[in-house]
Amino acid sequence: MIFQRKHIGASAGLLLLGAVLTEGCADNEGSIFIRGALVVPTDTCEVIADPSSPTRFGGVLDTAFAGEYSATLLIGNQLVRRGNTATVRVETSRVQFVEADVTVLNSAGDELAAFRVPITGFADPGNTGEPGYGAAQVVLIDAVTAQSIGSQVSSSGLIEEVVASVIIRGHTLGGRDVESGAWQFPIRVCRGCLVFFPGESDDTATMAPDCDARNDAPVNCHVGIDDPVDCRICSASSDACQP
């Protein structure tokens, strides 16, 4: 009988411990989350960590110009505020982002690469039930993987579709470790697919089409990532920018 009571108590304790651990893990992944990849404005090259800012549903890496793919991720903090000025209690629910675990998958879901990268970023807790937001720039395709996929697309002339699966890790000012759930972001990898040739780039003094009229070339914050590449930016340095 004594043994039976101990057994029941141990089972109950294990069940209770399991419930606590399960709840803790679920709460841990729900503390922060990735809302999306922010669009970088071409005029200012600056992003605002706000849910009203535009986000991308996918990315493009043109290996003719960029050696890796990175994006600025909008990250939400759902932890409740702990600070209280009346009791001089400091705010411990602010979250600092420290690293990201990234897995690159091909279109069939097979793993191409997995790596961890350091990041920097910060998010305050939310107000009135709404999350607080911060941002962090994260490498989603590293240089080694980009080179490998780039070699494939260069030889085939095709576009390779991959998916970056990302988990953000951080800690609160109160010393608690937090992490997001896995967030997936599709990326097309190509060579020369982002280049375009505006009419004003053609030097009419020559007979053949060219991109030698290079005045008034537009600003491009990160050539080869997401945004179209005006040939005037790169025609002097890359064969991909010649018609």
Secondary structure, 3 states (H helix, E strand, C coil): CHHHHHHHHHHHHHHHHHHHHHHHHHHHHHHEEEEEEECCCCCCCCCCCCCCCCEECCEEEECCCCCCEEEEEEEEECCCCCCECCCCECCCCCEEEEEEEEEEEECCCCEEEEEEEEEEEEECCCECCECEEEEEEEEEECHHHHHHHHHHHHHHCCCEEEEEEEEEEEEECCCCEEECCCEEEEEEEECCCCEECCHHHCCCCCCCCCCCCCCCCCCCCCCCECCCEEHHHHCCCCHHHCC
